[in-house]
Amino acid sequence: MNFEVSIKPDEGYYNEGTFPFTFQIPILYPHDAPKVKCKVKVYHPNIDLEGNVCLNILREDWKPVLNINTVIYGLIHLFTEPNYEDPLNYEAANELKDNPSLFETNVHRAMWGGYVHEENFDRVVD
């Protein structure tokens, strides 16, 4: 089974953005975690430029008692509290850690479809 979920944070750096994710549910679910990928290019410490997501419950912390709602809440949490300690995008993580105001500027630029560090991002705000 495959489906899409859009995350629209109402606070934090990514407020006002809409971020669509694809979910692929494996045959062995709930024993295997779903595969989740962001469909848009986003400047985020825990999402790489190909849309791969670094969320512990999708990897080593997955347990069969977890469900899709848990994953969705985890994604929302990534947008309201990005984690620079477990990054996929090291440049964004280092900026968040060392210069939060520059990180915020770059997040907003990226969300409006601009360039950050010579990378063009998808517009995710209306």
N, C-alpha and C positions, 0 to 999 in steps of 0.2 A: 504494500500500500504506500502511495506517495501523496503528499498534500503540501499546501503552502500556508504559512502563518505570517502575518505582518505584525511587527513590534513597533509601537508608537509611544516612546517614552514621554512622560508628562513632567519630567524634572531632569536636572543634570545637564551635562554637556550636550547631550543628543536630543534635548527637548525639541519638539515640533518636527522631528524627522520621522519618516516611515521606512522601516527596514524589513523587506520580505525575506523569508527563509523557506527553503525547501526541507521537508522531512521525508526520509526514506525509512520505512519500517521494515526491518529484516524479518525473514521467515521465523527466526528463532526468538523474536521479541515475545515476552519481556526479558528473556535470558540474555539477549544481546541488545546493546543500546541502539537507538535510532541514529541514522546518519543525518546530520543537520548542516546546511550550508547557506550562507548569506548570498542572495541573488544580486546584490548591488555592491559596488566597490565602496568601502567605507574606511575612513581613517580611524582606526580603533586598535588599542594595544592587544586585544584578544581575538581579533579577526584579521587574517592576512588578506592580501590583495586579491587572492583567488576565492575568497569567501569561506575558507576553512575557519572553524570556530574552536577556540581553546576554552573548554568548559569541562571541569573535572568530572562532572557526572556523565559526560559523554565518553569518558575514557575509563581511567582506573577506578573511579568511585561509583560506576554504574552498578546497580543492584536490581534484581527483578521486581522488588517492591516499589521502585520508582516508576513514574508514568510520564506521559506526554505533558501533562500540566506542570510537572516538576521541571521538565526541560524548558518549557515556556517561561516559567518564573525565573529560571536560571538565566535565560537570555535577557529578560527584562532587567535583572540585577546587573548583568554585564554592562548594560547601557546606563544605568543609574549610578553604578559604582565600578568603572573600569579598573582592572587589576594590572598594574605595571609589574607585579612580581612573577607573573606566569604568562609572558607575552608570546604572541606569534608575530606581531609587528614590533620589532625592537626599537625602531626609530620613534614610533608613537609612544611606546612605554617609557623610553628614556626622557622624552619631552614631558610626559605627564609627571614623572618623578622629579625632574630637575627644573622644569620651567612650566608650571601649570597654566600660566596666563598665555604663553605661546601655544601650548597644546590646545587651549580653548579657542584661540584665534584660528588655528589650523583646522580644528574640527568644524567650525562654522564655515570656513572657506570651502572645505571638502563637501559639507552638506549642501551647499549651494551650487555644487557642480564645478568647483574651481580646481586649481592646481595646488598641490602641496608636495614639496620636495620633488618637483618635476613629474609628478604622477597626477593624471586627470581623474577626478572622482565623479561618481554619479550623483546627480541632484536628487535629494531625498526629502526636500521640503516643498510644500505647495505654494 
